[in-house]
Amino acid sequence: MKINRYFVVPAVVLAAQFSWAQVKVDPKEKLDPIVKSFVDEINNNSQLENMAYELLDGIGPRLVGTPEMLAANEWSAEKLRSWGVESNLQQFGTWKGWQRGITHVDMVYPRVKSLTATQLAWSPATKKAVEAEVIVLPKVSSKAEFDAWLPSAKGKIVLMAQYQKIGRSDEQIKEFATTELYEKLKAEKEQAGKDFRDYVKNIGYDNNTLPEALEKAGAAGIAISNWTGIMGANRIFGAKASKIPMIDIDIEDYGMLYRMAEKGAKPKIRLEAQSKILPDAKSFNTIGMIKGKEKPEEYVILSAHLDSWDGAQGATDNGTGTLTMLEAMRILKKYYPNNKRTIVIGLWGSEEQGLNGSRGFVADNPQIMKGTQAVFNQDNGTGRVVNISGQGFADSYSYIGKWLNGVPKTVRDHIKTDFPGMPGGGGSDHASFVAAGVPGFSLGSLNWGYFGYTWHTTKDTYDKIVFDEVKNNVVLTAALAYMASEDPEFTSRTKRVMPQDDKGETVKWPEAKEPRRDSKEYK
């Protein structure tokens, strides 16, 4: 299916909007000339803002299985080729095809109001607008009672998520409430959460099986509100119903509907969702490679996942990691022409469904894994890198420490290290390499509200990027890649002696897992 792949903008048009912050270096510091050229390039000729515009505004969110994900793969491969970097798309599997369309939700009774709502990923379209009464889950205490109620859901749109009495963040309540009131509200919130979890357990269902039961009972639709705890931000994941629409409604509108339904006002909403179910789509990683001049069979890998959830633009998860690695690759190609080792960029697909792209690359490229010197992965937001762990490799201090000495002091001074550290078992793509015994390192970023505000939410948008911080990370990544490539020694893969857990048992090194190659069993 052909769509607008991306669009470009003349630099002059956006110049007035750009941030021209500098990565500052102490003029007395004696930097390696190549590292100094990295700094000068990012300060004087950064391509970050243009690339962010093309990727985030032009293509948008990049959910696996969508035409937009393929567009992002093709865009990134073409970008690399434009810099003279060999690139291709490596298939690792397939995924159910889907494309988001217009979602429009209005309350039509007892008054008219447009609601802020988002269709969940892979949810089916409405053939025509659905207009139905909104109801809440019944006040029952057993599976038998709930199952007896289920026929009541037929033809209704069911509010399935917990009702939130207060839609203010904990931080704001703590700032303005008295200590006594804060503790009271905190206790009430914790109790309400426990009560709802116990309720779902008592009726014999969970987040996967309850939507299926409602769908089977003939519900017209399902609405949730996956609130983050921060005003205005909801998380958007995949639908758990396959035949009826499933939507997420912002906390304010969800709470209003819930109160109306509970009070007997019988609110009605009109829901139209124009998404498209498409044929299964091929899943790709974008791979770029600058061949090494002395040790072409040894590799330094720049790593970031290209895919995202699609409640917003996927800007900080993981647009910023993608931009960092692309810009570092551009700079390395331009100023490091005699790279000793082969430098690879891997922009992974389907990270959000279980590190599938990077696990596929590890499984499908054993020779590269055998010769990998180091992997540098970035995937937790727009902030400057402030943490690097040795990931459980016993000798990581000797080579990471040495490489960091080649990084400008103003950049490395922000970073705390942890050696040998513990191996990452999941969370991001470095874990795919670590599990295979390959030195993979996460470039851990300063939070900037990532987990509470932008991670998988409706607010993960271009405006949340702090380009000053991203530039810092480009210099760090390019310098580390350069130092790792130049290092005369191949990195040690000796693993640390693993500690004991609370039960006195030795913690095991993470197991290398096969990627999910298709979406057949995915929930």
N, C-alpha and C positions, 0 to 999 in steps of 0.2 A: 504493500500500500504506500503510495507516494504522498508525502506531506512536505510542508516547508521545512527543509533540513535545518537551516539556520539563516540568519541575516546579519550582515555586517553594517557598520556605520563608519563613515569617515572620521578619522581621529579629531579633526577640527570641530566637528559637531559636538562631541562630548568633552572637549578639552576643558571647558569652563567648569565641568562637573567633577573633574578628577581631583584626587588627593595627591599632592606632590610631596608627600612626606619623604624624608631621607632616612636611610639606614646609616646612622652616624658611626664613624670609626675614629678612634683616637689617632690624630695625625702622627703621633710619636710611635704608634704600634707598627712593627715591621711585619707586614702581611706578605705572604707568598704573592707574587705578582698576579698569578691566575686568580687567586681568591679576591685580590683587590679589584680585578676586572669584573668579577661577579658583582661586587658591591657597586661599582660605578655603573654597570649596566642596569641594575634594578633601580638605582637612583635616577638615572637619566633616560632610560628607554623601557620602562616597565610596560608589559603587554597585559597585565593582570586585569585592568578595568575593561579593556576591549573584549578579552576572552570571557570575562564574567557576564558581560552584556550579551554576547553571542550565545553562551551556554544557558544562562539562567533566564534571561528575558526572551531570547529567540527560540530556544528549544523548550525550556521549562523543566518541569519535573520528569524524572527518568525511571519510571516503574518498570521492572522486568516484564517482558512480554508485550510492551507497548511500542507503537511506531516511534515515539519520542526517544525511547531507549536506543533503538537502532540508529536514529538520527544523531544521538550523542556519540555513539560508537564511530559513526562515519565522520562526524565533525572532528572528533579528536584525532582520528587517523589522518585526515586531510591536513589538520593543523601541524602534526608532526612532519608530514611529508613536505609541507611548505618550508620547513626549516632544514630540509635535507636529511631528516631522520627516517630510516626504513621503518615502515609500520604496516600492520595488517590486523585483521580481526580474526581471533582464534575462537572457534565455536567450542563450548563446553557442554551444551545441552539445549533443551527447548523449554518453553514455558507457555502457559495458557495465554492466548492473545486477547488483549482488551485495550480500549481507548476511552479515556474520560470524555464526556460531553458536558453540555449545560445541565446543571442541577438547579431547580427552582422549587422552593418550598414556601408556602404561604399558609397562615392560619386564616380560615374563611368563616369560622364561627367560634365563639359568639361575637367576635369582631374581626376585622380584617387587619392583618399585619404580615409583612414579609419577614421570614425567619432566616437567620444565619445558619446555614446547614451545608454539609459536604457529603456527597455520596461516597461510600467506602469503596476501596479498590476492589475490582472484579465483580462488583455488584451488578446484577442485570438491569437493563433499561426498563422503563415503563413504556409499554406499547402505546398507551395514552395516559394522560395525567390521572393519577389515583387520588380520589377524594374520599376520605374515610374519617371516622371518629377515632380519637386518640384515647387509649386506655392505659392504666398502670397495671403492674403485676399484682395479683391478689394477696391479701393478708392471710396466708395459710402457713401451716407448719409441717407439712409432710408431703411426700411425693404423691400419695394417693389423693390428697385434697387438691394438689396442684393439677394433677392429671384430670381430675373431675372438672376443674375449671377450664381447662384448655379449649374445649369447644367454644367458649365465650370469646376467644380471640379471633374467631372467623370473621373476615371482612373488616377487621380493625387494624390500626397501626399501634403497635405495642411499644411503650416506653420501657426499655429493658435495663437501663443503667440505674445506679444509685442516685437518689435525689440529694442534691447538695443544698443544705439550708443556707449556708453563707458562701458567697462567691468571691470573697476577698482572700488575698494571699495570706499565708501564715505570717510572712514578714511584715505586712501592713498591719495586721491585727496586733502583732507584738509591739509595733512602733507606737500605736495610738491607745491601745487598751490599758487599763490598770493591770497590775500583775494578777490581781484576783480574777478579773474578767478574762484575761488571756488564758489563765490556767483552766477556767471553767469552759470556755469555748473550745480549747484544745481537747479537753477530756470528752466533751460532747461529740466532737468530730471523730475522735478515735473510736468512741463507742458506736457511733452511727456506721462507721466503716466495718467494724466487727459484726454488728447486727446484720448488715447486708450480706457479708460473706457467709455468715451462719445461715441466713435465709436461703441463699442459693444452694448451699450444701444440703440443707434439710429437705429441699424440694427435689433433690436428686439429680441436679444438672450442673453444667459448668458453662464457661463462655463459648465453647464450641457446640455443645449439645443443646443448650437452651434455644438458640436461634433455629436450629434444625427442628426442634419440637414445635415451636411457634409456626414455622413455615408449614410443617406437616398438618397442623391444626387449621390451616387456611387463613392465617393472618395476612392482611393486605400489605404490610410492611413492618419494619422494625427500626426503631430509633434508639440511639444511645447518646451519651455525652461523655466522651473520654477526656475529662478535664485534667489539666496538668497541676492545678493548684495555683496557677498564676492567671490573673485576669486576662481574658481574651485569647488564651492559648489552649487549644484542644489537640490531642494526638489523633492522627488518621492512619489506620492500618487497613487490613483486608476484611472484606465482608465474610460472615460465617453462614450466610444464607445464599442459596444458589438460584432460587426461582423468584424470590420477591425482593424488592429494593430494601437496602439497609443503609441508613444514613446516620451521620453524627450531627447533632445540633448543639450549638454553643450553649454554655451553661445558663446564660440569662434566659434564652428562649425555652430551653428544655425545662428549666425550673417553673416558668410560667405555665407551660402546658401541663406539667405534672400537677401543680396546685389546682389548676382548673379541673383536670380529670378527677383528682381525688375529692374535690368539693362537689362533684356532680354536675359541673357546667357542660359536660359532653363536648369538649372542643373538637373541631374538625380541621384537618389540614389537607391541602392540595399539593401533591408531590409529583413533579415531573423530572425524570432523569434520562438524558439522551446519550448514555454511554453505548459503546459498541462491543459486542462479543466478536472476536476475530479468530481466525485459525491459529493453531499453535505457532508460536514464533521461535526462531532460533535465538539462542542466548550466546552472546559473545563477550570476550575480553578484548580491549584495545591494547595491542602490544607494539611498542616502539623499541628500536635497538640501534645503538651506535657501536659498531664492531671494535673490539680492542685491537690495538696495534702490536702489542707484545704478548698478551695472554688472552686471546680471543675466546678461549674455552673457560674462562673464569668471569664471573658476573657480579655487578653491583646493580641492585634492583630498587627503583623508585616506585613506591606502591601507594595506591589510593583507590577507593571504590567509586565508580562513576554513577552507579545506580542510586536511586533514592525512593522513599515513599512519595506520594504525590498529593499530599494535602496542601503543599505550597511549592516552592521552587527547588527545594533541596540545596539551599545555599550554603549552610554550614555543615550539612550532613548529606553529601560530602563534597559540595562544590568547591569549598576552600581547599580541601586536600587535593582534589583534582587539579585546580589551578596552580597550587604550589608545585606539584610534580611536573606539570606541563611547562611552567615557567622555568623551573630548575633545568629541565631537559633542554629547553631552548638555549639557555645560557651556557650549559655545558657544551652543547654542540658548537656554539659560536666561539667560545674562549678556551676550550680544552681540546684542540684538534688531535693531539697525540695521546689519547686516553689509552693507558696500558691494558686495562680490563674492559670487557664489553659492558656498556651501560644500558640497562633495560628499564623502560617504563611500563608498568602494568596498571591499567585502569580497569578494575574488575567489575563484572556484572553480578547481580543477584547476591550481593553481600547481605542485604537486608533479610534475605530468606535463609541465612545460615552459612555465610562465607562461601557460597557455591562457586563463584568465579575464581577466587584465589585457590580454593581447594582443587578445582578442576585443573588449574595451571600447574599446581604442584604435582598432581597425579599424572598429568599428560606430558610433563617435561622433565623426566628423571635426570637427563644429562645436564640440564641447566641447574637443577637442584644440587647435583653432585659438585658443580663448580661455583656455587654461589658464595661470594665473599661476605656479603651482607645485604639485608633488605631494610629499607627505611620507609616506614608507613606512617601516614598522617590522616587522622579520621576523628577528631573530636572538637571541631569548631574553628572559629576564626582567630582565636587567641594565639599569642606568641608561644613558642614551645618552652615549657618550663620543667619538663621531666623526661628523663631517659632511663629506662631500666635495662639491666643486663640480661633480662629474660631467662635467667637460670643458667647461662653459659659461664662456666667457672672462670675462664680467662678473659671475659668480656671487658674487665677494667683495663687491661693492658692495651687493647686495640681501640676501644671506644674513647678512652682517655687520651690516647695519642692523637686520634683523629680530631677530637674536640679542641686540641691545642692549635689546630690549623684554622679554627673558626674565629672570626673577629671577637675580641674580648667583650665588646658591647652586646654581642648576641649570646655568647656562651655564658656570660655572668648571670643570666636569668635562669639557667638550667641547673636543677638538682638531679644528681645521679644516684642510682641504687644498684650496687654490684654485690654479688652476682644477680641479685633479684630472684624473682620467681617466674617460671614460664607462664605466658598468657595462654589460657585454655579456650578463649573465645573473645567475643566482643568486637574484634576487628581483624583485618586480614593478616597482620603480622603473625597471628596465632596459627594460621594455616601452615606457615613456614616453620615456626617454632616446633609444632607438633611433629614435623618431619625431621627435626634435628638440625634445621637450617637457621643460622643466626638472623633472626628477624626482630627488628626493634621499632617500637612505637614511639613516635615523636609526640609526646603528650602535651597538649596545649592548655593554656590558661582558660578558665571556664567561660567567662563572658556570658553567664546565664544559659549555657548550652543545654544542660540536661533538663532544667526546669522550663525553659522558654522556647528554644528552637528545635530541640531534638525530636524529629518525627512530627512536628506540629504544623498548624496552619500559619505560623509566624516565621517559618524558616525561609526568609526571603532576602533578596539582594541587599536591601538596606541594612541588614544585620551584619554584613561583612565589614570588618575594620581592616582596610587595605594596608595601613601602616604595619599592622601585626603580620599580615600575610607576607609582606615584603621581607620582614625579618626571617620568616620561616623558609623563604626561597633561598636566601643567602646561606642559612644553616644547612639546608638540604643539599644544595649544590656543593658547598664546601666539604661536607661529610662524604658525599659521593666521590669527589675529587680525591680526598685523602685516602678513602678506602681503595680506590682504583690504583693509586700510586704506591700503596703500602707494599714493600718487598715481600712481606710474609702473608701466607694464606691464613685466614682466621681459624683459630682452634674451635672445635665443636664439642669439646669436653663439657659434659653436663655436671652441674653442682651435685654434691651430696644432698639429697632431698630431706627436708626436716620431717618431724613427726607431727601428726595432727592431734586434736584434743583427745582422741581415743588411744593415742600411743602407737598408731599405725603410720608407716612411712608414706608420705604423700607421693603419688605416682606422677611421672611426667605425662603431660597431656597426650592422648592417643590421636594419631593421624586419622582423620575421618574422610570417607568418600564424599564427594559433593552430591547434592541432589541434582540429578541430571534432567529431571522433568518435574512437573507440578502435580502429578497424578495423586500422590498421597499427602500433598501439602495442605495443612489447615492453619 
